[in-house]
Amino acid sequence: MNAPRSPAERQHRISEIAYRIWESEGRPQGQAQRHWQMAEKLVLAEERQAELRNNHDEKPPAHPPEQDP
């Protein structure tokens, strides 16, 4: 993910992940809220990771280059 997600994109991503979790657990009944919360945490982690990568790529060098006298 390179750009911030819109709320609609974020909701769609959460929905996709929650569905995969539900399927991976054998499609249990009564677990939708737990699956949704798990998916929200995963999407938030994805977004934070992308933000850290983007911030790292944009940072100037820690020390200015040395100049010849």
mmCIF file of the N, C-alpha and C atoms, coordinates in Angstrom:
data_MODEL
# 
_entry.id   MODEL 
# 
loop_
_atom_site.group_PDB 
_atom_site.id 
_atom_site.type_symbol 
_atom_site.label_atom_id 
_atom_site.label_alt_id 
_atom_site.label_comp_id 
_atom_site.label_asym_id 
_atom_site.label_entity_id 
_atom_site.label_seq_id 
_atom_site.pdbx_PDB_ins_code 
_atom_site.Cartn_x 
_atom_site.Cartn_y 
_atom_site.Cartn_z 
_atom_site.occupancy 
_atom_site.B_iso_or_equiv 
_atom_site.pdbx_formal_charge 
_atom_site.auth_seq_id 
_atom_site.auth_comp_id 
_atom_site.auth_asym_id 
_atom_site.auth_atom_id 
_atom_site.pdbx_PDB_model_num 
ATOM 1   N N  . MET A 1 1  ? 0.833   -1.167  0.000  1.00 0.00 ? 1  MET A N  1 
ATOM 2   C CA . MET A 1 1  ? 0.000   0.000   0.000  1.00 0.00 ? 1  MET A CA 1 
ATOM 3   C C  . MET A 1 1  ? 0.879   1.232   0.000  1.00 0.00 ? 1  MET A C  1 
ATOM 4   N N  . ASN A 1 2  ? 0.774   2.079   -0.997 1.00 0.00 ? 2  ASN A N  1 
ATOM 5   C CA . ASN A 1 2  ? 1.609   3.260   -1.092 1.00 0.00 ? 2  ASN A CA 1 
ATOM 6   C C  . ASN A 1 2  ? 0.906   4.535   -0.677 1.00 0.00 ? 2  ASN A C  1 
ATOM 7   N N  . ALA A 1 3  ? -0.404  4.602   -0.823 1.00 0.00 ? 3  ALA A N  1 
ATOM 8   C CA . ALA A 1 3  ? -1.157  5.795   -0.483 1.00 0.00 ? 3  ALA A CA 1 
ATOM 9   C C  . ALA A 1 3  ? -2.150  5.462   0.620  1.00 0.00 ? 3  ALA A C  1 
ATOM 10  N N  . PRO A 1 4  ? -2.521  6.479   1.393  1.00 0.00 ? 4  PRO A N  1 
ATOM 11  C CA . PRO A 1 4  ? -3.533  6.217   2.419  1.00 0.00 ? 4  PRO A CA 1 
ATOM 12  C C  . PRO A 1 4  ? -4.821  5.704   1.793  1.00 0.00 ? 4  PRO A C  1 
ATOM 13  N N  . ARG A 1 5  ? -5.477  4.810   2.483  1.00 0.00 ? 5  ARG A N  1 
ATOM 14  C CA . ARG A 1 5  ? -6.734  4.257   1.989  1.00 0.00 ? 5  ARG A CA 1 
ATOM 15  C C  . ARG A 1 5  ? -7.881  5.178   2.360  1.00 0.00 ? 5  ARG A C  1 
ATOM 16  N N  . SER A 1 6  ? -8.864  5.216   1.494  1.00 0.00 ? 6  SER A N  1 
ATOM 17  C CA . SER A 1 6  ? -10.098 5.919   1.827  1.00 0.00 ? 6  SER A CA 1 
ATOM 18  C C  . SER A 1 6  ? -10.859 5.043   2.821  1.00 0.00 ? 6  SER A C  1 
ATOM 19  N N  . PRO A 1 7  ? -11.823 5.624   3.540  1.00 0.00 ? 7  PRO A N  1 
ATOM 20  C CA . PRO A 1 7  ? -12.617 4.793   4.452  1.00 0.00 ? 7  PRO A CA 1 
ATOM 21  C C  . PRO A 1 7  ? -13.288 3.617   3.737  1.00 0.00 ? 7  PRO A C  1 
ATOM 22  N N  . ALA A 1 8  ? -13.767 3.836   2.525  1.00 0.00 ? 8  ALA A N  1 
ATOM 23  C CA . ALA A 1 8  ? -14.420 2.748   1.782  1.00 0.00 ? 8  ALA A CA 1 
ATOM 24  C C  . ALA A 1 8  ? -13.418 1.649   1.431  1.00 0.00 ? 8  ALA A C  1 
ATOM 25  N N  . GLU A 1 9  ? -12.213 2.031   1.029  1.00 0.00 ? 9  GLU A N  1 
ATOM 26  C CA . GLU A 1 9  ? -11.182 1.036   0.707  1.00 0.00 ? 9  GLU A CA 1 
ATOM 27  C C  . GLU A 1 9  ? -10.786 0.247   1.953  1.00 0.00 ? 9  GLU A C  1 
ATOM 28  N N  . ARG A 1 10 ? -10.667 0.949   3.071  1.00 0.00 ? 10 ARG A N  1 
ATOM 29  C CA . ARG A 1 10 ? -10.305 0.297   4.328  1.00 0.00 ? 10 ARG A CA 1 
ATOM 30  C C  . ARG A 1 10 ? -11.392 -0.709  4.730  1.00 0.00 ? 10 ARG A C  1 
ATOM 31  N N  . GLN A 1 11 ? -12.656 -0.304  4.647  1.00 0.00 ? 11 GLN A N  1 
ATOM 32  C CA . GLN A 1 11 ? -13.763 -1.197  4.991  1.00 0.00 ? 11 GLN A CA 1 
ATOM 33  C C  . GLN A 1 11 ? -13.767 -2.439  4.102  1.00 0.00 ? 11 GLN A C  1 
ATOM 34  N N  . HIS A 1 12 ? -13.516 -2.230  2.817  1.00 0.00 ? 12 HIS A N  1 
ATOM 35  C CA . HIS A 1 12 ? -13.492 -3.356  1.882  1.00 0.00 ? 12 HIS A CA 1 
ATOM 36  C C  . HIS A 1 12 ? -12.361 -4.323  2.239  1.00 0.00 ? 12 HIS A C  1 
ATOM 37  N N  . ARG A 1 13 ? -11.197 -3.790  2.548  1.00 0.00 ? 13 ARG A N  1 
ATOM 38  C CA . ARG A 1 13 ? -10.053 -4.633  2.911  1.00 0.00 ? 13 ARG A CA 1 
ATOM 39  C C  . ARG A 1 13 ? -10.352 -5.413  4.194  1.00 0.00 ? 13 ARG A C  1 
ATOM 40  N N  . ILE A 1 14 ? -10.936 -4.739  5.178  1.00 0.00 ? 14 ILE A N  1 
ATOM 41  C CA . ILE A 1 14 ? -11.295 -5.408  6.429  1.00 0.00 ? 14 ILE A CA 1 
ATOM 42  C C  . ILE A 1 14 ? -12.279 -6.534  6.149  1.00 0.00 ? 14 ILE A C  1 
ATOM 43  N N  . SER A 1 15 ? -13.261 -6.253  5.314  1.00 0.00 ? 15 SER A N  1 
ATOM 44  C CA . SER A 1 15 ? -14.271 -7.253  4.967  1.00 0.00 ? 15 SER A CA 1 
ATOM 45  C C  . SER A 1 15 ? -13.638 -8.479  4.312  1.00 0.00 ? 15 SER A C  1 
ATOM 46  N N  . GLU A 1 16 ? -12.713 -8.240  3.390  1.00 0.00 ? 16 GLU A N  1 
ATOM 47  C CA . GLU A 1 16 ? -12.031 -9.354  2.714  1.00 0.00 ? 16 GLU A CA 1 
ATOM 48  C C  . GLU A 1 16 ? -11.276 -10.223 3.709  1.00 0.00 ? 16 GLU A C  1 
ATOM 49  N N  . ILE A 1 17 ? -10.548 -9.579  4.604  1.00 0.00 ? 17 ILE A N  1 
ATOM 50  C CA . ILE A 1 17 ? -9.742  -10.326 5.570  1.00 0.00 ? 17 ILE A CA 1 
ATOM 51  C C  . ILE A 1 17 ? -10.633 -11.061 6.565  1.00 0.00 ? 17 ILE A C  1 
ATOM 52  N N  . ALA A 1 18 ? -11.685 -10.399 7.041  1.00 0.00 ? 18 ALA A N  1 
ATOM 53  C CA . ALA A 1 18 ? -12.608 -11.050 7.980  1.00 0.00 ? 18 ALA A CA 1 
ATOM 54  C C  . ALA A 1 18 ? -13.218 -12.298 7.346  1.00 0.00 ? 18 ALA A C  1 
ATOM 55  N N  . TYR A 1 19 ? -13.552 -12.199 6.074  1.00 0.00 ? 19 TYR A N  1 
ATOM 56  C CA . TYR A 1 19 ? -14.125 -13.349 5.365  1.00 0.00 ? 19 TYR A CA 1 
ATOM 57  C C  . TYR A 1 19 ? -13.118 -14.498 5.295  1.00 0.00 ? 19 TYR A C  1 
ATOM 58  N N  . ARG A 1 20 ? -11.863 -14.162 5.003  1.00 0.00 ? 20 ARG A N  1 
ATOM 59  C CA . ARG A 1 20 ? -10.832 -15.210 4.934  1.00 0.00 ? 20 ARG A CA 1 
ATOM 60  C C  . ARG A 1 20 ? -10.628 -15.880 6.291  1.00 0.00 ? 20 ARG A C  1 
ATOM 61  N N  . ILE A 1 21 ? -10.656 -15.063 7.350  1.00 0.00 ? 21 ILE A N  1 
ATOM 62  C CA . ILE A 1 21 ? -10.519 -15.621 8.702  1.00 0.00 ? 21 ILE A CA 1 
ATOM 63  C C  . ILE A 1 21 ? -11.681 -16.570 8.981  1.00 0.00 ? 21 ILE A C  1 
ATOM 64  N N  . TRP A 1 22 ? -12.888 -16.119 8.667  1.00 0.00 ? 22 TRP A N  1 
ATOM 65  C CA . TRP A 1 22 ? -14.094 -16.931 8.875  1.00 0.00 ? 22 TRP A CA 1 
ATOM 66  C C  . TRP A 1 22 ? -13.973 -18.259 8.140  1.00 0.00 ? 22 TRP A C  1 
ATOM 67  N N  . GLU A 1 23 ? -13.552 -18.202 6.875  1.00 0.00 ? 23 GLU A N  1 
ATOM 68  C CA . GLU A 1 23 ? -13.386 -19.440 6.104  1.00 0.00 ? 23 GLU A CA 1 
ATOM 69  C C  . GLU A 1 23 ? -12.303 -20.331 6.697  1.00 0.00 ? 23 GLU A C  1 
ATOM 70  N N  . SER A 1 24 ? -11.185 -19.730 7.100  1.00 0.00 ? 24 SER A N  1 
ATOM 71  C CA . SER A 1 24 ? -10.069 -20.523 7.622  1.00 0.00 ? 24 SER A CA 1 
ATOM 72  C C  . SER A 1 24 ? -10.424 -21.223 8.928  1.00 0.00 ? 24 SER A C  1 
ATOM 73  N N  . GLU A 1 25 ? -11.414 -20.684 9.648  1.00 0.00 ? 25 GLU A N  1 
ATOM 74  C CA . GLU A 1 25 ? -11.843 -21.301 10.903 1.00 0.00 ? 25 GLU A CA 1 
ATOM 75  C C  . GLU A 1 25 ? -13.012 -22.264 10.705 1.00 0.00 ? 25 GLU A C  1 
ATOM 76  N N  . GLY A 1 26 ? -13.345 -22.546 9.455  1.00 0.00 ? 26 GLY A N  1 
ATOM 77  C CA . GLY A 1 26 ? -14.409 -23.501 9.183  1.00 0.00 ? 26 GLY A CA 1 
ATOM 78  C C  . GLY A 1 26 ? -15.803 -22.904 9.156  1.00 0.00 ? 26 GLY A C  1 
ATOM 79  N N  . ARG A 1 27 ? -15.883 -21.607 8.930  1.00 0.00 ? 27 ARG A N  1 
ATOM 80  C CA . ARG A 1 27 ? -17.161 -20.886 8.824  1.00 0.00 ? 27 ARG A CA 1 
ATOM 81  C C  . ARG A 1 27 ? -18.048 -21.019 10.066 1.00 0.00 ? 27 ARG A C  1 
ATOM 82  N N  . PRO A 1 28 ? -17.492 -20.758 11.239 1.00 0.00 ? 28 PRO A N  1 
ATOM 83  C CA . PRO A 1 28 ? -18.302 -20.883 12.457 1.00 0.00 ? 28 PRO A CA 1 
ATOM 84  C C  . PRO A 1 28 ? -19.347 -19.772 12.553 1.00 0.00 ? 28 PRO A C  1 
ATOM 85  N N  . GLN A 1 29 ? -20.459 -20.090 13.168 1.00 0.00 ? 29 GLN A N  1 
ATOM 86  C CA . GLN A 1 29 ? -21.517 -19.103 13.392 1.00 0.00 ? 29 GLN A CA 1 
ATOM 87  C C  . GLN A 1 29 ? -21.204 -18.305 14.661 1.00 0.00 ? 29 GLN A C  1 
ATOM 88  N N  . GLY A 1 30 ? -21.656 -17.057 14.695 1.00 0.00 ? 30 GLY A N  1 
ATOM 89  C CA . GLY A 1 30 ? -21.535 -16.242 15.896 1.00 0.00 ? 30 GLY A CA 1 
ATOM 90  C C  . GLY A 1 30 ? -20.161 -15.662 16.149 1.00 0.00 ? 30 GLY A C  1 
ATOM 91  N N  . GLN A 1 31 ? -19.287 -15.672 15.167 1.00 0.00 ? 31 GLN A N  1 
ATOM 92  C CA . GLN A 1 31 ? -17.923 -15.170 15.345 1.00 0.00 ? 31 GLN A CA 1 
ATOM 93  C C  . GLN A 1 31 ? -17.626 -13.939 14.492 1.00 0.00 ? 31 GLN A C  1 
ATOM 94  N N  . ALA A 1 32 ? -18.648 -13.368 13.874 1.00 0.00 ? 32 ALA A N  1 
ATOM 95  C CA . ALA A 1 32 ? -18.434 -12.262 12.933 1.00 0.00 ? 32 ALA A CA 1 
ATOM 96  C C  . ALA A 1 32 ? -17.729 -11.073 13.581 1.00 0.00 ? 32 ALA A C  1 
ATOM 97  N N  . GLN A 1 33 ? -18.148 -10.705 14.789 1.00 0.00 ? 33 GLN A N  1 
ATOM 98  C CA . GLN A 1 33 ? -17.536 -9.548  15.441 1.00 0.00 ? 33 GLN A CA 1 
ATOM 99  C C  . GLN A 1 33 ? -16.062 -9.803  15.743 1.00 0.00 ? 33 GLN A C  1 
ATOM 100 N N  . ARG A 1 34 ? -15.752 -10.990 16.229 1.00 0.00 ? 34 ARG A N  1 
ATOM 101 C CA . ARG A 1 34 ? -14.350 -11.329 16.524 1.00 0.00 ? 34 ARG A CA 1 
ATOM 102 C C  . ARG A 1 34 ? -13.517 -11.331 15.250 1.00 0.00 ? 34 ARG A C  1 
ATOM 103 N N  . HIS A 1 35 ? -14.060 -11.894 14.178 1.00 0.00 ? 35 HIS A N  1 
ATOM 104 C CA . HIS A 1 35 ? -13.338 -11.914 12.902 1.00 0.00 ? 35 HIS A CA 1 
ATOM 105 C C  . HIS A 1 35 ? -13.123 -10.494 12.391 1.00 0.00 ? 35 HIS A C  1 
ATOM 106 N N  . TRP A 1 36 ? -14.140 -9.643  12.520 1.00 0.00 ? 36 TRP A N  1 
ATOM 107 C CA . TRP A 1 36 ? -14.025 -8.261  12.059 1.00 0.00 ? 36 TRP A CA 1 
ATOM 108 C C  . TRP A 1 36 ? -12.947 -7.530  12.860 1.00 0.00 ? 36 TRP A C  1 
ATOM 109 N N  . GLN A 1 37 ? -12.933 -7.718  14.171 1.00 0.00 ? 37 GLN A N  1 
ATOM 110 C CA . GLN A 1 37 ? -11.934 -7.057  15.008 1.00 0.00 ? 37 GLN A CA 1 
ATOM 111 C C  . GLN A 1 37 ? -10.525 -7.537  14.676 1.00 0.00 ? 37 GLN A C  1 
ATOM 112 N N  . MET A 1 38 ? -10.389 -8.816  14.424 1.00 0.00 ? 38 MET A N  1 
ATOM 113 C CA . MET A 1 38 ? -9.084  -9.345  14.023 1.00 0.00 ? 38 MET A CA 1 
ATOM 114 C C  . MET A 1 38 ? -8.640  -8.710  12.709 1.00 0.00 ? 38 MET A C  1 
ATOM 115 N N  . ALA A 1 39 ? -9.551  -8.616  11.765 1.00 0.00 ? 39 ALA A N  1 
ATOM 116 C CA . ALA A 1 39 ? -9.239  -8.034  10.462 1.00 0.00 ? 39 ALA A CA 1 
ATOM 117 C C  . ALA A 1 39 ? -8.884  -6.561  10.598 1.00 0.00 ? 39 ALA A C  1 
ATOM 118 N N  . GLU A 1 40 ? -9.595  -5.830  11.450 1.00 0.00 ? 40 GLU A N  1 
ATOM 119 C CA . GLU A 1 40 ? -9.277  -4.412  11.665 1.00 0.00 ? 40 GLU A CA 1 
ATOM 120 C C  . GLU A 1 40 ? -7.847  -4.255  12.171 1.00 0.00 ? 40 GLU A C  1 
ATOM 121 N N  . LYS A 1 41 ? -7.451  -5.105  13.108 1.00 0.00 ? 41 LYS A N  1 
ATOM 122 C CA . LYS A 1 41 ? -6.089  -5.043  13.647 1.00 0.00 ? 41 LYS A CA 1 
ATOM 123 C C  . LYS A 1 41 ? -5.056  -5.327  12.561 1.00 0.00 ? 41 LYS A C  1 
ATOM 124 N N  . LEU A 1 42 ? -5.348  -6.300  11.714 1.00 0.00 ? 42 LEU A N  1 
ATOM 125 C CA . LEU A 1 42 ? -4.413  -6.627  10.636 1.00 0.00 ? 42 LEU A CA 1 
ATOM 126 C C  . LEU A 1 42 ? -4.291  -5.481  9.634  1.00 0.00 ? 42 LEU A C  1 
ATOM 127 N N  . VAL A 1 43 ? -5.408  -4.858  9.289  1.00 0.00 ? 43 VAL A N  1 
ATOM 128 C CA . VAL A 1 43 ? -5.379  -3.742  8.339  1.00 0.00 ? 43 VAL A CA 1 
ATOM 129 C C  . VAL A 1 43 ? -4.637  -2.558  8.953  1.00 0.00 ? 43 VAL A C  1 
ATOM 130 N N  . LEU A 1 44 ? -4.880  -2.277  10.219 1.00 0.00 ? 44 LEU A N  1 
ATOM 131 C CA . LEU A 1 44 ? -4.164  -1.194  10.886 1.00 0.00 ? 44 LEU A CA 1 
ATOM 132 C C  . LEU A 1 44 ? -2.660  -1.466  10.876 1.00 0.00 ? 44 LEU A C  1 
ATOM 133 N N  . ALA A 1 45 ? -2.274  -2.697  11.137 1.00 0.00 ? 45 ALA A N  1 
ATOM 134 C CA . ALA A 1 45 ? -0.852  -3.060  11.110 1.00 0.00 ? 45 ALA A CA 1 
ATOM 135 C C  . ALA A 1 45 ? -0.271  -2.887  9.710  1.00 0.00 ? 45 ALA A C  1 
ATOM 136 N N  . GLU A 1 46 ? -1.028  -3.278  8.677  1.00 0.00 ? 46 GLU A N  1 
ATOM 137 C CA . GLU A 1 46 ? -0.579  -3.076  7.286  1.00 0.00 ? 46 GLU A CA 1 
ATOM 138 C C  . GLU A 1 46 ? -0.337  -1.597  7.014  1.00 0.00 ? 46 GLU A C  1 
ATOM 139 N N  . GLU A 1 47 ? -1.289  -0.769  7.446  1.00 0.00 ? 47 GLU A N  1 
ATOM 140 C CA . GLU A 1 47 ? -1.196  0.667   7.182  1.00 0.00 ? 47 GLU A CA 1 
ATOM 141 C C  . GLU A 1 47 ? -0.028  1.294   7.929  1.00 0.00 ? 47 GLU A C  1 
ATOM 142 N N  . ARG A 1 48 ? 0.176   0.879   9.169  1.00 0.00 ? 48 ARG A N  1 
ATOM 143 C CA . ARG A 1 48 ? 1.318   1.398   9.942  1.00 0.00 ? 48 ARG A CA 1 
ATOM 144 C C  . ARG A 1 48 ? 2.633   0.988   9.297  1.00 0.00 ? 48 ARG A C  1 
ATOM 145 N N  . GLN A 1 49 ? 2.711   -0.257  8.862  1.00 0.00 ? 49 GLN A N  1 
ATOM 146 C CA . GLN A 1 49 ? 3.925   -0.751  8.203  1.00 0.00 ? 49 GLN A CA 1 
ATOM 147 C C  . GLN A 1 49 ? 4.217   0.064   6.949  1.00 0.00 ? 49 GLN A C  1 
ATOM 148 N N  . ALA A 1 50 ? 3.185   0.316   6.155  1.00 0.00 ? 50 ALA A N  1 
ATOM 149 C CA . ALA A 1 50 ? 3.359   1.096   4.931  1.00 0.00 ? 50 ALA A CA 1 
ATOM 150 C C  . ALA A 1 50 ? 3.783   2.520   5.259  1.00 0.00 ? 50 ALA A C  1 
ATOM 151 N N  . GLU A 1 51 ? 3.201   3.087   6.307  1.00 0.00 ? 51 GLU A N  1 
ATOM 152 C CA . GLU A 1 51 ? 3.561   4.448   6.704  1.00 0.00 ? 51 GLU A CA 1 
ATOM 153 C C  . GLU A 1 51 ? 5.017   4.514   7.143  1.00 0.00 ? 51 GLU A C  1 
ATOM 154 N N  . LEU A 1 52 ? 5.456   3.519   7.903  1.00 0.00 ? 52 LEU A N  1 
ATOM 155 C CA . LEU A 1 52 ? 6.856   3.478   8.331  1.00 0.00 ? 52 LEU A CA 1 
ATOM 156 C C  . LEU A 1 52 ? 7.791   3.359   7.133  1.00 0.00 ? 52 LEU A C  1 
ATOM 157 N N  . ARG A 1 53 ? 7.421   2.507   6.172  1.00 0.00 ? 53 ARG A N  1 
ATOM 158 C CA . ARG A 1 53 ? 8.243   2.371   4.963  1.00 0.00 ? 53 ARG A CA 1 
ATOM 159 C C  . ARG A 1 53 ? 8.305   3.692   4.208  1.00 0.00 ? 53 ARG A C  1 
ATOM 160 N N  . ASN A 1 54 ? 7.159   4.342   4.061  1.00 0.00 ? 54 ASN A N  1 
ATOM 161 C CA . ASN A 1 54 ? 7.117   5.613   3.334  1.00 0.00 ? 54 ASN A CA 1 
ATOM 162 C C  . ASN A 1 54 ? 7.925   6.678   4.052  1.00 0.00 ? 54 ASN A C  1 
ATOM 163 N N  . ASN A 1 55 ? 7.812   6.746   5.376  1.00 0.00 ? 55 ASN A N  1 
ATOM 164 C CA . ASN A 1 55 ? 8.577   7.729   6.141  1.00 0.00 ? 55 ASN A CA 1 
ATOM 165 C C  . ASN A 1 55 ? 10.062  7.444   6.054  1.00 0.00 ? 55 ASN A C  1 
ATOM 166 N N  . HIS A 1 56 ? 10.434  6.183   6.078  1.00 0.00 ? 56 HIS A N  1 
ATOM 167 C CA . HIS A 1 56 ? 11.843  5.817   5.973  1.00 0.00 ? 56 HIS A CA 1 
ATOM 168 C C  . HIS A 1 56 ? 12.402  6.237   4.614  1.00 0.00 ? 56 HIS A C  1 
ATOM 169 N N  . ASP A 1 57 ? 11.638  6.042   3.557  1.00 0.00 ? 57 ASP A N  1 
ATOM 170 C CA . ASP A 1 57 ? 12.084  6.395   2.213  1.00 0.00 ? 57 ASP A CA 1 
ATOM 171 C C  . ASP A 1 57 ? 12.226  7.898   2.034  1.00 0.00 ? 57 ASP A C  1 
ATOM 172 N N  . GLU A 1 58 ? 11.469  8.693   2.799  1.00 0.00 ? 58 GLU A N  1 
ATOM 173 C CA . GLU A 1 58 ? 11.472  10.142  2.626  1.00 0.00 ? 58 GLU A CA 1 
ATOM 174 C C  . GLU A 1 58 ? 12.471  10.854  3.525  1.00 0.00 ? 58 GLU A C  1 
ATOM 175 N N  . LYS A 1 59 ? 13.029  10.177  4.520  1.00 0.00 ? 59 LYS A N  1 
ATOM 176 C CA . LYS A 1 59 ? 13.919  10.829  5.472  1.00 0.00 ? 59 LYS A CA 1 
ATOM 177 C C  . LYS A 1 59 ? 15.250  11.199  4.814  1.00 0.00 ? 59 LYS A C  1 
ATOM 178 N N  . PRO A 1 60 ? 15.767  12.385  5.163  1.00 0.00 ? 60 PRO A N  1 
ATOM 179 C CA . PRO A 1 60 ? 17.106  12.737  4.679  1.00 0.00 ? 60 PRO A CA 1 
ATOM 180 C C  . PRO A 1 60 ? 18.148  11.919  5.440  1.00 0.00 ? 60 PRO A C  1 
ATOM 181 N N  . PRO A 1 61 ? 19.363  11.867  4.946  1.00 0.00 ? 61 PRO A N  1 
ATOM 182 C CA . PRO A 1 61 ? 20.406  11.117  5.647  1.00 0.00 ? 61 PRO A CA 1 
ATOM 183 C C  . PRO A 1 61 ? 20.583  11.648  7.068  1.00 0.00 ? 61 PRO A C  1 
ATOM 184 N N  . ALA A 1 62 ? 20.973  10.782  7.993  1.00 0.00 ? 62 ALA A N  1 
ATOM 185 C CA . ALA A 1 62 ? 21.141  11.179  9.388  1.00 0.00 ? 62 ALA A CA 1 
ATOM 186 C C  . ALA A 1 62 ? 22.263  12.196  9.550  1.00 0.00 ? 62 ALA A C  1 
ATOM 187 N N  . HIS A 1 63 ? 23.312  12.054  8.762  1.00 0.00 ? 63 HIS A N  1 
ATOM 188 C CA . HIS A 1 63 ? 24.442  12.977  8.829  1.00 0.00 ? 63 HIS A CA 1 
ATOM 189 C C  . HIS A 1 63 ? 24.641  13.603  7.458  1.00 0.00 ? 63 HIS A C  1 
ATOM 190 N N  . PRO A 1 64 ? 24.850  14.922  7.431  1.00 0.00 ? 64 PRO A N  1 
ATOM 191 C CA . PRO A 1 64 ? 25.092  15.532  6.117  1.00 0.00 ? 64 PRO A CA 1 
ATOM 192 C C  . PRO A 1 64 ? 26.394  14.993  5.527  1.00 0.00 ? 64 PRO A C  1 
ATOM 193 N N  . PRO A 1 65 ? 26.469  14.923  4.220  1.00 0.00 ? 65 PRO A N  1 
ATOM 194 C CA . PRO A 1 65 ? 27.720  14.444  3.613  1.00 0.00 ? 65 PRO A CA 1 
ATOM 195 C C  . PRO A 1 65 ? 28.874  15.376  3.962  1.00 0.00 ? 65 PRO A C  1 
ATOM 196 N N  . GLU A 1 66 ? 30.036  14.757  4.157  1.00 0.00 ? 66 GLU A N  1 
ATOM 197 C CA . GLU A 1 66 ? 31.208  15.579  4.478  1.00 0.00 ? 66 GLU A CA 1 
ATOM 198 C C  . GLU A 1 66 ? 31.632  16.355  3.244  1.00 0.00 ? 66 GLU A C  1 
ATOM 199 N N  . GLN A 1 67 ? 32.086  17.578  3.501  1.00 0.00 ? 67 GLN A N  1 
ATOM 200 C CA . GLN A 1 67 ? 32.526  18.436  2.399  1.00 0.00 ? 67 GLN A CA 1 
ATOM 201 C C  . GLN A 1 67 ? 34.042  18.540  2.419  1.00 0.00 ? 67 GLN A C  1 
ATOM 202 N N  . ASP A 1 68 ? 34.612  18.647  1.228  1.00 0.00 ? 68 ASP A N  1 
ATOM 203 C CA . ASP A 1 68 ? 36.055  18.833  1.131  1.00 0.00 ? 68 ASP A CA 1 
ATOM 204 C C  . ASP A 1 68 ? 36.397  20.250  1.562  1.00 0.00 ? 68 ASP A C  1 
ATOM 205 N N  . PRO A 1 69 ? 37.495  20.413  2.330  1.00 0.00 ? 69 PRO A N  1 
ATOM 206 C CA . PRO A 1 69 ? 37.887  21.775  2.767  1.00 0.00 ? 69 PRO A CA 1 
ATOM 207 C C  . PRO A 1 69 ? 38.402  22.621  1.638  1.00 0.00 ? 69 PRO A C  1 
# 
